[in-house]
């Protein structure tokens, strides 16, 4: 019997310059995180500051990178920054495979999983730029159940704003996220689940889960769901 080529997940990757990262356990870019191969394709010009602030001039580069991933054999596409959701529609329209550029796409489903009295805490790299159009929630009642907090000003944020980005220790990411979550829960005790927007946060998911005892969802979960649909 002829062997079957493993199906690969394509990742639209932000510019990193000469910086090398992604090998840490639990990272979206660590092949050991998944039971399927991953392909990386850099989106030209997509430095973190431009993506987070929402530069519409990057859309053509996102589409071009997605098409290159398809040429390499990707059967589904995601990205290494949750703010790429601004290009979700354009990328999805340009290829004929499933596309999920951000864990924020999970929000409508997660809201329906919880009691109407419960809230979801969205933990993002920069809450100042996590705008309403990124959430995909039209209902005012449902929007009121979403609480957004960011790590802007923290160690990870400062490092990612550089060109090229400086590496950040996992312990520093954990400290940034733990502080943000504590602030969110202090202001809204109704938070019953957390959604991590930033693709660096899966590195500290288990640690934050142990602290909070809350369900936590992230881009790794979404990629596994998407790839299961095409396996």
C-alpha angles and dihedrals in degrees: 000000000000115000117248120232110242114250112246134215113224118217123201099220129206121234111276103171108205093337116118120201143134100090095107117112111267094022119141087232097050110100089211089065090071138038090230133063122264130214123205125208121176117229103226112243094004100135113167095251092054094046095046093047090049108246106191089198089077095067096092090050091052091052093047092050091048091053090050089054091053090051088054091053106265113161095192135018135219133155142235094237127054091212087070085085086092086073095042096107095045094048094044090052092051100055137041100229131082113282126198111167098173143024086234086083086075094064100093091049094047093051090056092050093062134063113268089247092059127089135210122226113217111203111199139175090243122009092190090070099035093105132189094256089062094059099059092213117133100172114091091210092054093044089055088062092061118086117189127204131170141199094223110151092027128117097266092047093050092049094047092051090064125092104254098019117242118233118259124211115240089236090060092049089051091050092050094049096042091053092049093048092048090053092049094049092045090058097037115030088176090077106122101170140020131224118198113211097181115082091218092063097076085074089071100030096111093047092051091045090055090051097045104027087216130131109260127198129191146160093283090061091050093049091052091052092048095048092047088060092059101035 
